[in-house]
């Protein structure tokens, strides 16, 4: 199933939350085999913005200092030559560490995806000179730490992003480097952007900056997993499509693969849906005439010993994802009954699309409303560009996948009607049923393994209690009585 068909299936069957829950179960095995001991150490706990969003020891960025810890991870997606550093938004106490990481990793591009304050809450410390005027009427042009000085050289404000050119000076050597700070601030306080067009224009800008970057670009939001993971996944998939010339890509396996490098990348079902929309919208500038049916899927071993772009794995404790980044109350357990049966989704008409309304403070307590797809000007359908013969006319092979978005941001792609024969529909329904059964079986195995571990732990506890009640207590009390009797006999004599 290619990307467009999978999106159409998830949309019409309202499967976003349940499939996202499946991804969490698939990622559970990864988290259970990785260490976060450095992040949990006594000296480093205060350096984490959220207690449950921690970098893995195996992929964390190490500073060149006595204490090498910072909440940041190297992320290297499979199949493409991309490398990101994903990190949390700096705190006041970690701003110097952040700039040391920029220096140590030879980074020249910083990508910021959140505002400093969102919903009246501080999401990130202003770690760079913003160029804004403070209460005393002075312009914020310099940000100093004990080891580095950052000066604002220029700033270009646009409708939904800003580009700042910074000068980073290492005070010990007086060496200077140029840093480009790209700040995207069109992401709403809750949910995701209404359309991916502005996001893709910003991504095109990001690509133009990091392509010549010697070190890996640094990407951050507040926790460094939600919006950060969204940008990484969209950029990765579009790059794979561009280089491999196929849209037959297993997005889920790619996402699980990059989650081997940082916990919980792409944090909510809404963000996963937005990734699909951004990818499909970006694909509209591709020349699909030379596309093949090659299947691209990251191999993820259960034992996590080898997968393209993966790391070495060891057993460690896992933790639940409870970051406040998106104020999300979503719980994977809500998707499953106690007997591991997947709750049936309520199907909707194929001609309609369920979307989330905007009047609520959380991702998933909104009531669904149904609108016609004709009112969504950016939404492609399942057989749009599905074969080379249906590709748009007039696009050459040299067209960049995102280059025309700025010029055509106000134009809407045509939405072809979905038409399938009865036989094709039966085959598709059969494939969906088989996939559902496989996912249910896999989920049942995972839950069964967890229950067995819990049962083994409970059995061990019961055995210990039995030994204590039947042997430990009598021996202890008998010994105490014997000692007491001996003392009494001694005193009587």
C-alpha positions in Angstrom: 0.0 0.0 0.0 1.6 3.3 -1.1 1.5 6.5 0.9 -1.7 7.9 -0.7 -3.6 4.7 -0.4 -2.6 4.3 3.3 -3.6 7.9 4.0 -7.0 7.4 2.4 -7.6 4.2 4.4 -6.6 5.8 7.7 -8.8 8.9 6.9 -11.9 7.1 5.8 -11.7 4.4 8.5 -10.8 6.9 11.2 -7.8 4.8 12.2 -5.3 7.5 13.3 -5.5 7.0 17.0 -5.5 3.2 16.8 -2.6 3.0 14.4 -0.7 5.5 16.5 -1.3 3.2 19.5 0.2 0.3 17.5 3.3 2.4 16.8 3.7 2.9 20.6 3.5 -0.8 21.1 6.1 -1.4 18.4 8.3 1.3 20.0 8.0 -0.3 23.4 10.6 -3.0 22.6 13.0 -0.3 21.5 12.6 1.7 24.8 13.0 -1.4 26.9 16.4 -2.2 25.4 18.0 1.2 25.7 19.7 3.0 28.6 18.9 6.5 29.9 21.2 6.2 32.9 23.2 9.4 32.2 20.0 11.5 31.9 18.7 10.0 35.2 21.9 10.5 37.2 21.8 12.8 40.2 23.9 15.5 38.6 22.0 15.6 35.4 18.3 15.4 36.4 18.0 19.2 36.7 19.2 19.5 33.1 16.0 17.8 31.7 13.0 20.0 30.9 10.7 17.0 31.2 11.5 14.1 33.5 10.2 11.6 31.0 11.8 12.9 27.8 15.3 11.6 28.1 18.0 10.9 25.5 19.3 7.4 25.1 22.9 6.8 26.3 23.6 5.1 23.0 22.8 8.1 20.8 23.0 11.2 23.1 25.2 14.1 22.1 28.3 14.3 24.4 29.8 17.7 25.2 33.6 18.1 25.3 33.6 19.0 29.0 33.9 17.4 32.4 30.2 16.9 32.5 29.4 15.9 29.0 25.6 15.7 29.4 22.9 17.6 27.4 19.4 16.6 26.5 20.1 16.1 22.8 20.3 13.1 20.5 21.9 12.2 17.2 19.2 11.1 14.7 20.3 9.4 11.5 17.4 8.2 9.4 17.8 5.1 7.2 18.2 5.1 3.4 19.3 8.7 3.1 22.4 10.7 4.0 20.7 12.9 6.6 21.9 13.7 10.2 20.0 15.8 12.7 20.7 16.8 16.3 17.3 16.8 18.1 17.2 18.4 21.5 14.9 20.0 24.0 14.4 23.8 24.2 17.3 25.2 26.3 16.6 26.2 29.9 18.2 29.1 31.6 20.6 26.7 33.4 21.5 24.8 30.2 21.9 27.7 27.7 25.7 27.6 28.0 25.6 23.8 27.4 23.5 24.4 24.3 26.0 26.9 22.8 28.9 24.6 23.7 27.1 21.8 21.8 26.7 24.1 18.8 30.4 24.8 18.9 31.6 21.2 19.6 29.4 19.8 16.7 30.4 22.5 14.3 26.8 23.4 13.7 25.9 26.4 11.6 22.1 26.0 11.5 19.6 26.1 14.4 15.9 25.2 13.6 13.4 26.4 16.3 9.8 25.2 16.0 8.2 26.7 19.0 7.6 30.2 20.5 9.2 31.1 23.8 5.8 31.4 25.5 2.8 29.3 24.5 -0.6 29.2 26.2 0.9 31.5 29.0 3.6 28.9 29.7 7.4 29.2 29.2 8.4 26.6 26.6 12.0 27.7 26.0 14.5 30.1 27.5 15.4 33.0 25.1 18.9 31.6 24.6 19.8 33.9 21.6 19.7 37.7 21.1 16.1 38.2 19.7 16.6 41.8 18.6 13.5 42.8 20.5 13.3 46.0 22.6 13.2 45.3 26.4 11.3 47.3 29.1 14.2 49.8 29.4 14.1 50.5 25.7 17.3 48.7 24.9 17.6 46.3 21.9 18.5 42.7 22.8 21.5 42.3 20.5 23.9 40.2 22.6 23.6 37.0 24.6 26.5 36.1 26.8 27.5 33.0 28.8 30.7 32.4 30.7 32.3 30.7 27.7 30.6 32.1 24.6 29.2 35.4 23.3 26.4 35.5 20.8 25.7 38.7 18.8 22.8 39.4 16.5 24.1 40.6 13.1 20.8 40.8 11.2 17.2 39.6 11.4 14.7 39.1 8.6 11.1 38.8 9.8 8.6 37.1 7.5 4.9 36.2 7.9 5.4 33.0 9.8 9.1 32.6 10.3 12.2 34.7 11.1 15.9 34.3 9.9 18.6 35.6 12.3 22.2 35.7 11.4 24.3 35.3 14.6 27.9 35.6 15.5 29.2 33.0 18.0 32.5 33.8 19.6 34.4 31.4 21.9 35.8 33.8 24.6 38.8 31.6 25.4 40.3 31.8 21.9 38.3 34.7 20.4 37.4 32.5 17.5 34.2 33.5 15.6 31.7 31.4 13.7 28.5 32.3 11.7 25.2 30.8 12.9 21.9 30.9 11.1 18.9 30.8 13.4 15.6 29.7 11.6 12.6 30.3 13.8 9.2 28.9 12.7 6.4 30.3 14.8 3.2 29.5 12.9 2.5 26.3 14.9 -0.6 26.8 17.0 -0.6 26.4 20.8 -2.7 23.3 20.5 -3.0 20.7 17.7 -1.2 21.1 14.3 -1.3 23.8 11.5 -4.5 23.8 9.4 -2.6 23.1 6.2 1.0 22.0 5.6 1.8 24.7 2.9 3.6 27.2 5.2 5.4 24.3 7.0 6.7 23.0 3.6 7.8 26.5 2.6 9.8 26.7 5.8 11.2 23.2 5.3 12.3 24.2 1.8 14.1 27.1 3.5 15.7 24.8 6.0 17.0 22.5 3.3 18.6 25.4 1.5 20.6 26.3 4.7 21.6 22.9 6.0 22.7 21.3 2.6 26.1 23.1 3.0 26.3 22.8 6.8 29.5 21.0 7.9 27.9 19.8 11.2 24.5 18.4 11.7 21.6 21.0 12.0 20.2 21.3 15.4 16.3 21.0 15.6 14.4 21.7 18.7 10.9 22.6 20.0 10.1 22.4 23.7 10.6 18.7 24.5 12.4 18.0 21.3 10.2 15.1 20.1 6.8 16.3 18.8 7.2 19.1 16.3 10.9 18.2 16.0 10.0 14.6 15.1 7.4 15.9 12.6 10.0 17.9 10.7 12.5 15.1 10.7 10.0 12.5 9.5 8.6 14.7 6.7 12.0 15.7 5.5 13.2 12.1 5.6 10.3 10.7 3.6 10.4 13.4 1.0 14.1 12.9 0.6 13.6 9.1 0.2 10.9 9.7 -2.4 13.1 12.1 -4.3 16.2 9.9 -4.3 14.6 6.4 -4.6 11.8 7.5 -7.1 9.0 5.6 -5.4 6.1 6.4 -3.1 5.8 2.8 -2.0 7.3 3.6 1.4 6.6 2.0 4.8 6.4 5.3 6.8 5.7 3.4 10.0 9.0 1.4 9.8 10.9 4.6 9.1 9.3 6.3 12.1 10.1 3.4 14.4 13.7 3.4 13.0 14.3 7.0 13.9 12.7 6.4 17.3 15.6 4.2 18.0 17.7 7.4 18.2 15.4 9.6 20.3 12.4 8.7 22.4 8.9 9.4 21.1 9.6 11.3 17.9 6.2 12.4 16.4 4.2 12.7 19.7 0.5 12.6 18.8 -1.9 11.0 16.2 -2.6 14.5 14.9 1.1 15.1 14.2 1.2 11.7 12.4 -1.7 12.8 10.2 -0.1 16.1 9.6 3.1 14.3 8.4 1.1 12.4 5.8 -0.6 15.6 4.6 2.8 17.4 4.4 4.3 14.5 2.5 1.4 14.2 0.0 1.4 17.9 -0.6 5.1 18.0 -1.1 4.9 15.1 -3.6 2.7 17.2 -5.9 5.8 18.9 -7.2 7.4 15.6 -8.2 7.7 14.3 -11.7 6.3 10.8 -11.2 6.9 9.6 -14.7 10.0 7.6 -13.7 8.6 6.3 -10.4 9.0 2.6 -9.7 7.1 0.1 -7.4 10.2 -0.5 -5.3 9.2 -1.1 -1.7 11.2 0.9 0.9 10.9 -0.4 4.4 13.3 -0.2 7.4 14.1 -3.6 8.8 13.6 -3.5 12.6 14.7 -6.7 14.3 12.9 -7.7 17.5 16.3 -8.2 19.2 17.4 -4.7 17.9 20.8 -6.1 16.9 20.8 -4.6 13.4 18.8 -2.2 11.3 19.9 0.5 8.9 20.7 3.6 10.9 20.3 1.8 14.2 22.6 1.6 17.2 23.8 -1.0 19.7 21.2 -1.9 22.3 21.2 -3.0 25.9 18.4 -3.7 28.4 17.2 -0.9 30.6 14.0 0.4 32.2 11.5 2.2 30.0 9.4 5.2 31.0 6.0 6.4 29.9 5.8 9.4 27.7 4.1 12.2 29.6 5.6 15.3 28.2 3.6 18.5 28.5 4.8 19.7 25.1 1.5 19.2 23.4 -0.7 19.1 26.5 -1.9 15.7 25.3 -3.9 13.3 27.5 -3.8 10.5 25.0 -3.3 7.0 26.4 -2.5 4.0 24.3 -4.5 1.8 26.7 -7.6 3.7 25.6 -7.3 2.0 22.3 -7.6 -1.6 23.6 -9.9 -3.7 25.7 -8.6 -5.8 28.6 -8.6 -8.9 26.4 -6.4 -7.1 23.9 -9.2 -6.8 21.4 -9.0 -3.6 19.3 -12.0 -1.4 19.8 -14.0 -1.2 16.6 -13.8 2.2 14.9 -17.1 3.8 13.8 -16.8 3.9 10.0 -17.8 7.1 8.1 -18.9 7.7 4.6 -16.0 7.5 2.1 -17.2 10.8 0.6 -16.6 12.6 3.9 -13.6 13.2 6.0 -13.6 13.3 9.8 -11.6 16.3 11.1 -11.0 17.7 14.6 -12.7 20.9 15.5 -10.6 23.7 17.1 -12.4 24.8 20.2 -10.7 22.6 22.8 -7.5 22.7 24.8 -6.5 19.1 24.2 -5.9 17.0 21.2 -8.5 14.3 21.7 -11.4 15.6 23.6 -12.8 17.5 20.7 -16.0 16.4 19.0 -15.6 15.2 15.5 -17.3 17.1 12.7 -17.7 15.9 9.1 -16.9 18.1 6.1 -16.8 17.5 2.4 -13.3 16.8 0.9 -14.1 19.4 -1.8 -13.7 22.1 0.9 -10.1 21.0 1.7 -7.9 22.6 -1.0 -4.8 20.7 -0.2 -6.0 17.1 0.3 -4.9 14.5 -2.4 -6.9 11.3 -2.9 -5.8 7.7 -2.9 -5.2 7.3 -6.7 -3.7 10.8 -7.3 -0.4 10.2 -9.1 -0.8 6.5 -8.3 0.7 5.5 -11.7 3.2 7.1 -14.1 0.4 7.7 -16.6 -1.5 9.9 -14.2 1.4 12.2 -13.4 0.9 15.9 -14.1 2.0 17.3 -17.4 4.8 19.9 -17.8 7.0 19.0 -14.8 10.6 18.1 -15.6 12.8 15.7 -13.7 14.9 18.6 -12.3 12.0 20.1 -10.4 12.7 20.3 -6.7 9.9 18.7 -4.7 9.3 21.9 -2.7 10.6 24.6 -4.9 7.2 25.8 -6.3 5.3 25.9 -3.0 6.0 29.6 -2.4 4.8 30.6 -5.8 1.7 28.4 -5.7 0.8 28.6 -2.0 -2.6 30.0 -2.9 -3.4 27.5 -5.6 -5.2 24.3 -4.8 -4.4 20.9 -6.4 -7.2 19.1 -8.2 -8.8 16.4 -6.2 -9.6 13.4 -8.5 -12.5 11.2 -7.6 -11.8 7.8 -6.1 -13.1 5.0 -8.3 -12.5 1.3 -7.8 -14.2 -1.9 -9.2 -16.0 -4.3 -6.9 -13.2 -6.8 -7.3 -10.5 -4.3 -6.3 -12.7 -3.2 -3.4 -13.0 -6.8 -2.2 -9.2 -7.4 -2.5 -8.6 -4.1 -0.6 -11.0 -5.1 2.1 -9.4 -8.5 2.4 -5.9 -6.9 2.7 -7.2 -4.5 5.4 -8.7 -7.4 7.4 -5.4 -9.4 7.1 -3.4 -6.4 8.3 -5.8 -5.8 11.2 -5.4 -9.4 12.2 -1.6 -9.3 12.1 -1.6 -6.1 14.2 -3.9 -7.6 16.7 -1.8 -10.8 16.9 1.4 -8.7 17.4 -0.3 -6.6 20.0 -1.5 -9.7 21.8 2.0 -11.1 21.8 3.5 -8.0 23.3 0.8 -7.7 26.0 1.1 -11.4 26.8 4.9 -11.0 27.2 4.4 -8.1 29.6 1.7 -10.0 31.6 4.1 -13.0 31.8 6.8 -10.8 33.2 4.4 -9.3 35.7 3.2 -12.8 36.7 6.8 -14.0 37.2 7.4 -11.0 39.4 4.3 -11.7 41.4 5.1 -15.4 41.7 8.6 -14.5 43.0 7.0 -12.2 45.6 4.6 -14.9 46.8 7.4 -17.4 47.2 9.5 -14.9 49.2 6.5 -14.2 51.4 5.8 -17.9 51.9 9.5 -18.6 52.9 9.4 -15.7 55.4 6.1 -16.7 57.0 7.0 -20.4 57.3 10.7 -20.3 58.0 12.0 -16.8 58.5 9.6 -15.6 61.2 9.7 -18.9 63.3 13.5 -18.9 63.1 13.8 -15.3 64.2 11.3 -15.5 67.0 12.7 -18.9 68.2 16.2 -17.4 68.2 15.1 -14.4 70.1 13.3 -16.6 72.6 16.3 -18.8 73.1 18.6 -15.8 73.7 16.1 -14.3 76.1 15.8 -17.6 78.1 19.5 -17.9 78.3 19.8 -14.4 79.7 17.1 -15.1 82.2 18.8 -18.4 83.4 22.0 -16.5 83.7 20.5 -13.8 85.9 18.7 -16.3 88.1 21.9 -18.1 88.8 
